Amino acid sequence: MEKKKLCIVGAGNGGKAIAADMALAGHECRLFEFKEYADNIKAVCEQGGIHTTGIARTGFAKLAAATMDMTEAVKGSEVIMVATQSLTHERVAKELAPILENGQVVILWPGSGGTLVMRKIWDEMGMDKRVILAEAVTFPYCCRALNGPGTVNIHRVDGPNMLFAALPACDTAAAIKALEGTYANVVKPARSILEPAFYNVNIIVHPVGALLNMGRIEFSKGEFYMYKEGITPSVKKVIYSMDQERSNLFRALGYKPYTYDEVFADSFNMPVAEFAKTSSKGPFSMQDRYVTEDIPMGATLTVSIARKAGISTPTYDCMIHLASVVNETNYYSIGRNLENLGLADLSLIQLEKYLQSGQK
């Protein structure tokens, strides 16, 4: 196996899982975290790596670097894997722009349309390096730091058919090739980034499961398992209603639609019922990322393009409205919509051309 130089941006549970598993696989891994989240990486810096348990590679994963200096992490890396929340993609794009090098590949795990944000920012900043940018439908692992901040426990490896695409889509094959030896075997090429962006199952199941169980969540004070107790038959009807609205949108765009169950099985290699058995507690409040990230980053982008296509999305609209009411925030106006992405003036044909070729 060819040893690769990897940079992982974000030292939360997910970033640690990527860094640890890839380091144990023999790759050179550098883990970066922003200074205000120093608690995520301090223990890793002190011990020089991550104690790793679970069903993937286990043991002490020694890292090439654990740092709060992005330049140190990015310089010389072949693949930069962004494992932050989607809410941070704009900041990551701005800080990466001046230090990126020709030939590097930037992957968002997951993206939720974050590639659109990054391309917009790089264009505005005049970033002219030849960099491949891609996103995946979900994260490579389910993981938790069960034994403290210098550890990670991987309790499921995701795949084997996670939707994956570059922006523009003509770079998708090159992006997958760059993942050889890491995650090339768990992704499948999508038609464009709209598929991994819209088919991230979290942007449907998280808001529905959280918002329709908000009383139980707030009353339980942390003793709530969404997948085990919150996804009841009635709640599933709402999930499948959103799924149908999404399928209607993809048909209107000329794409082949997938169902929620198909994408779930492709992403996690198991049905929802099996997934629920090992799922963790949460969410714990309406300020959790289940609402504050998945609504403005995912649901809003879906609705924005549906409006352009003339497709009705009443269930999506309802979830965005409920989230906006309980958190006193207009999530549609601040979220990933075509206006905020600088794409509102494009027709659907022009938008597809941009997704495929990068040309507006």
VMD Tcl script that draws the C-alpha trace (Angstrom):
set ca {
  {0.00 0.00 0.00}
  {1.25 3.46 -0.87}
  {1.75 5.60 2.22}
  {-0.14 8.88 1.91}
  {0.22 12.23 3.61}
  {-3.15 13.17 5.07}
  {-4.33 16.31 6.82}
  {-7.48 16.05 8.94}
  {-9.21 19.34 9.76}
  {-11.29 19.10 12.94}
  {-10.38 17.10 16.03}
  {-13.84 16.15 17.19}
  {-14.79 12.49 17.42}
  {-14.97 12.13 13.66}
  {-11.66 13.81 12.95}
  {-9.95 11.70 15.58}
  {-11.44 8.55 14.07}
  {-10.11 9.36 10.60}
  {-6.68 10.34 11.92}
  {-6.41 7.29 14.17}
  {-7.62 4.66 11.73}
  {-5.58 6.02 8.84}
  {-2.45 6.32 11.00}
  {-2.89 2.72 12.12}
  {-3.25 1.80 8.44}
  {0.22 3.20 7.84}
  {-0.51 6.68 6.51}
  {1.16 9.89 7.71}
  {-1.58 11.85 9.46}
  {-1.62 15.40 10.74}
  {-4.60 16.46 12.85}
  {-5.60 20.13 13.07}
  {-8.00 21.93 15.40}
  {-8.92 25.60 15.85}
  {-7.53 27.22 18.99}
  {-10.93 27.87 20.56}
  {-11.54 24.11 20.52}
  {-8.17 23.31 22.08}
  {-9.77 20.87 24.50}
  {-10.43 18.56 21.54}
  {-6.75 18.20 20.70}
  {-4.74 19.06 23.82}
  {-4.50 15.46 25.06}
  {-3.62 14.24 21.56}
  {-0.79 16.80 21.36}
  {0.54 15.78 24.77}
  {0.60 12.05 24.05}
  {1.47 12.29 20.36}
  {-1.46 10.27 19.14}
  {-4.84 8.70 19.87}
  {-5.77 5.62 21.90}
  {-8.17 3.75 19.61}
  {-10.70 1.04 20.45}
  {-13.69 -0.54 18.72}
  {-14.28 -2.58 15.59}
  {-11.76 -0.89 13.26}
  {-7.97 -0.85 13.76}
  {-7.12 -0.59 17.44}
  {-4.18 0.47 19.55}
  {-2.21 3.68 19.95}
  {-2.27 5.65 16.69}
  {0.86 7.78 16.52}
  {0.32 10.94 14.48}
  {2.85 12.86 12.41}
  {1.45 16.02 14.01}
  {-1.37 17.24 16.20}
  {-1.50 21.00 15.89}
  {-3.49 24.23 16.03}
  {-1.40 25.65 13.18}
  {-3.29 24.99 9.94}
  {-0.26 25.70 7.76}
  {1.73 23.01 9.56}
  {-1.08 20.52 9.01}
  {-1.79 21.35 5.36}
  {1.71 21.87 3.95}
  {2.77 18.91 1.83}
  {-0.44 16.94 2.43}
  {-1.86 15.07 -0.53}
  {-5.43 14.82 0.77}
  {-7.09 17.23 3.19}
  {-10.10 15.69 4.93}
  {-12.48 18.18 6.51}
  {-14.29 16.60 9.46}
  {-15.84 19.70 11.01}
  {-19.52 20.49 11.28}
  {-20.98 21.94 8.10}
  {-21.44 25.23 9.93}
  {-17.64 25.64 9.87}
  {-17.11 25.08 6.12}
  {-17.05 28.80 5.33}
  {-14.34 29.44 7.90}
  {-12.32 26.42 6.78}
  {-12.50 27.61 3.16}
  {-11.23 31.07 4.06}
  {-8.33 29.77 6.13}
  {-7.35 27.11 3.60}
  {-7.34 29.45 0.59}
  {-3.93 31.11 1.10}
  {-2.10 27.90 2.06}
  {-3.45 25.36 -0.43}
  {-1.01 23.88 -2.93}
  {-1.52 22.77 -6.52}
  {-2.57 19.14 -6.78}
  {-4.10 18.84 -3.31}
  {-7.48 17.17 -2.83}
  {-9.99 18.49 -0.29}
  {-12.74 16.10 0.88}
  {-15.71 17.11 3.07}
  {-16.98 14.32 5.38}
  {-19.88 14.95 4.94}
  {-20.53 17.98 2.75}
  {-24.25 18.86 2.83}
  {-23.46 21.13 -0.09}
  {-20.32 22.53 1.53}
  {-18.44 22.26 -1.75}
  {-20.73 25.01 -3.11}
  {-19.77 27.21 -0.17}
  {-16.05 26.59 -0.57}
  {-16.01 27.19 -4.33}
  {-17.89 30.47 -3.83}
  {-15.43 31.68 -1.21}
  {-12.36 30.58 -3.18}
  {-13.67 32.35 -6.28}
  {-14.30 35.52 -4.26}
  {-10.80 35.33 -2.78}
  {-9.20 34.70 -6.17}
  {-7.83 31.33 -5.12}
  {-6.46 29.96 -8.40}
  {-4.63 26.82 -7.25}
  {-5.58 23.63 -9.07}
  {-7.29 21.86 -6.17}
  {-9.84 19.05 -6.38}
  {-12.82 19.58 -4.08}
  {-15.34 16.83 -3.26}
  {-17.90 15.77 -0.68}
  {-19.39 12.53 0.63}
  {-22.91 11.72 1.74}
  {-21.87 10.85 5.28}
  {-18.93 10.22 7.59}
  {-16.64 7.16 7.30}
  {-17.36 6.01 10.87}
  {-19.72 6.14 13.82}
  {-17.55 6.92 16.81}
  {-17.36 8.39 20.30}
  {-14.62 9.47 22.72}
  {-15.65 7.04 25.44}
  {-12.49 7.27 27.52}
  {-11.54 10.91 27.38}
  {-10.35 13.53 24.86}
  {-7.24 11.59 23.80}
  {-9.25 8.56 22.74}
  {-11.73 7.42 20.14}
  {-13.97 4.37 19.97}
  {-15.15 3.36 16.48}
  {-18.30 1.29 16.75}
  {-19.19 1.14 13.06}
  {-17.38 1.59 9.75}
  {-19.68 3.20 7.19}
  {-20.11 2.31 3.53}
  {-19.74 0.42 1.25}
  {-21.62 2.59 -1.28}
  {-21.63 6.13 0.06}
  {-22.54 8.69 -2.59}
  {-19.55 10.86 -3.44}
  {-18.90 13.62 -5.97}
  {-16.55 16.44 -6.78}
  {-17.42 20.01 -7.71}
  {-17.21 20.03 -10.66}
  {-18.33 16.45 -11.27}
  {-15.73 16.02 -14.02}
  {-13.21 15.75 -11.13}
  {-15.05 12.93 -9.33}
  {-12.97 10.09 -10.78}
  {-9.75 11.90 -9.85}
  {-11.04 12.51 -6.32}
  {-11.84 8.80 -5.85}
  {-8.41 7.87 -7.20}
  {-6.87 10.18 -4.59}
  {-8.69 8.13 -1.94}
  {-7.08 4.85 -3.00}
  {-5.67 3.16 0.07}
  {-8.02 5.11 2.35}
  {-11.74 5.29 1.49}
  {-12.00 4.63 -2.24}
  {-13.65 1.28 -1.52}
  {-16.52 2.73 0.54}
  {-17.77 5.40 -1.86}
  {-19.54 5.34 -5.21}
  {-19.56 8.15 -7.78}
  {-22.66 10.33 -7.82}
  {-23.94 12.32 -10.78}
  {-23.13 15.59 -9.01}
  {-22.69 16.93 -5.48}
  {-26.46 17.34 -5.23}
  {-26.74 13.60 -4.56}
  {-24.38 13.38 -1.56}
  {-25.66 16.78 -0.37}
  {-29.37 15.93 -0.43}
  {-29.08 12.24 0.43}
  {-27.23 12.78 3.69}
  {-29.81 10.90 5.77}
  {-29.19 13.18 8.73}
  {-30.88 16.17 7.08}
  {-34.18 14.29 7.20}
  {-34.04 11.96 10.19}
  {-32.28 14.32 12.62}
  {-34.67 17.29 12.39}
  {-37.77 15.08 12.30}
  {-36.61 12.91 15.19}
  {-35.61 15.94 17.25}
  {-38.44 18.35 16.55}
  {-41.25 15.80 16.84}
  {-39.83 14.58 20.15}
  {-38.89 17.99 21.58}
  {-41.10 17.62 24.65}
  {-39.61 14.24 25.52}
  {-36.06 15.52 24.89}
  {-36.45 18.54 27.13}
  {-38.25 16.56 29.84}
  {-35.74 13.69 29.88}
  {-32.72 15.94 30.50}
  {-30.35 13.77 28.52}
  {-32.01 10.36 28.81}
  {-33.23 10.10 25.24}
  {-32.29 7.71 22.45}
  {-33.72 9.12 19.22}
  {-33.32 6.03 17.04}
  {-34.49 3.61 19.73}
  {-37.50 5.47 21.08}
  {-38.13 8.53 18.90}
  {-38.58 7.02 15.43}
  {-42.07 5.64 15.97}
  {-44.45 4.60 13.14}
  {-46.01 8.07 13.02}
  {-42.62 9.79 13.00}
  {-41.53 7.48 10.16}
  {-44.47 8.75 8.09}
  {-43.02 12.26 8.30}
  {-39.56 10.98 7.31}
  {-41.01 9.19 4.30}
  {-43.01 12.26 3.33}
  {-39.78 14.26 3.14}
  {-38.21 11.37 1.25}
  {-41.00 11.55 -1.35}
  {-40.61 15.31 -1.73}
  {-36.88 14.83 -2.32}
  {-37.58 12.14 -4.93}
  {-39.98 14.50 -6.67}
  {-37.24 17.11 -6.81}
  {-34.65 14.75 -8.24}
  {-37.07 13.59 -10.94}
  {-37.70 17.21 -11.88}
  {-33.94 17.75 -12.16}
  {-33.60 14.69 -14.39}
  {-31.83 12.58 -11.77}
  {-32.67 9.01 -10.80}
  {-34.12 9.17 -7.26}
  {-33.03 6.88 -4.43}
  {-35.20 6.09 -1.42}
  {-34.29 6.87 2.18}
  {-33.98 3.15 2.94}
  {-31.70 2.54 -0.07}
  {-29.35 5.36 0.87}
  {-29.33 4.30 4.52}
  {-28.33 0.73 3.62}
  {-25.68 1.93 1.14}
  {-24.24 4.34 3.69}
  {-24.31 2.15 6.79}
  {-24.52 -1.38 5.38}
  {-27.53 -2.12 7.57}
  {-31.24 -1.25 7.85}
  {-32.43 1.50 10.19}
  {-33.74 -1.02 12.76}
  {-30.31 -2.63 13.09}
  {-28.62 0.77 13.29}
  {-30.89 1.78 16.17}
  {-29.65 -1.06 18.38}
  {-26.18 0.46 18.71}
  {-27.11 4.14 18.45}
  {-26.02 6.62 21.11}
  {-28.02 8.96 23.33}
  {-29.22 12.24 21.95}
  {-30.06 14.81 20.90}
  {-30.15 16.64 24.21}
  {-31.80 19.95 23.29}
  {-33.17 21.93 20.38}
  {-29.80 23.69 20.16}
  {-28.16 20.41 19.15}
  {-26.62 20.08 15.68}
  {-29.55 17.78 14.81}
  {-31.49 21.04 14.43}
  {-28.96 23.89 14.21}
  {-26.82 22.21 11.52}
  {-29.09 19.86 9.58}
  {-31.88 22.39 9.06}
  {-29.92 25.38 7.65}
  {-27.16 23.36 6.00}
  {-29.21 20.56 4.43}
  {-32.96 21.12 4.49}
  {-32.65 24.74 3.40}
  {-30.51 23.89 0.36}
  {-33.02 21.23 -0.71}
  {-35.96 23.60 -0.42}
  {-34.13 26.42 -2.20}
  {-33.49 24.30 -5.30}
  {-37.00 22.81 -5.10}
  {-38.46 26.32 -5.28}
  {-36.35 27.01 -8.36}
  {-37.70 23.79 -9.89}
  {-41.31 24.52 -8.90}
  {-41.53 21.44 -6.65}
  {-43.66 21.62 -3.51}
  {-41.92 20.64 -0.24}
  {-44.52 21.18 2.51}
  {-42.92 18.73 4.97}
  {-39.45 20.24 4.56}
  {-41.03 23.69 4.93}
  {-42.76 22.59 8.13}
  {-39.52 21.29 9.68}
  {-37.65 24.49 8.80}
  {-40.50 26.55 10.26}
  {-40.65 24.56 13.51}
  {-36.88 24.79 13.97}
  {-37.00 28.53 13.32}
  {-39.78 29.01 15.87}
  {-38.21 27.04 18.72}
  {-34.76 28.58 18.24}
  {-36.02 32.05 17.28}
  {-33.89 32.04 14.14}
  {-34.91 32.35 10.50}
  {-33.00 29.30 9.31}
  {-34.02 29.61 5.69}
  {-32.70 33.16 5.35}
  {-29.33 32.38 6.98}
  {-28.92 28.90 5.55}
  {-27.52 27.37 2.38}
  {-29.92 28.73 -0.18}
  {-29.18 29.66 -3.78}
  {-29.16 33.36 -2.94}
  {-26.52 33.00 -0.23}
  {-24.48 30.71 -2.49}
  {-24.47 33.26 -5.31}
  {-26.32 30.88 -7.63}
  {-29.83 32.36 -7.63}
  {-29.51 33.85 -11.10}
  {-28.71 30.52 -12.75}
  {-31.44 28.56 -14.50}
  {-31.72 24.85 -13.69}
  {-29.86 24.06 -16.92}
  {-27.10 26.52 -16.03}
  {-26.92 25.15 -12.49}
  {-26.44 21.62 -13.81}
  {-23.72 22.86 -16.17}
  {-21.96 24.46 -13.20}
  {-22.22 21.25 -11.17}
  {-20.78 19.21 -14.02}
  {-18.11 21.50 -15.44}
  {-17.59 24.32 -12.94}
  {-18.63 26.86 -15.61}
  {-21.36 29.34 -14.75}
}
mol new
graphics top color blue
foreach p $ca { graphics top sphere $p radius 0.5 }
foreach p [lrange $ca 0 end-1] q [lrange $ca 1 end] { graphics top cylinder $p $q radius 0.2 }
display resetview
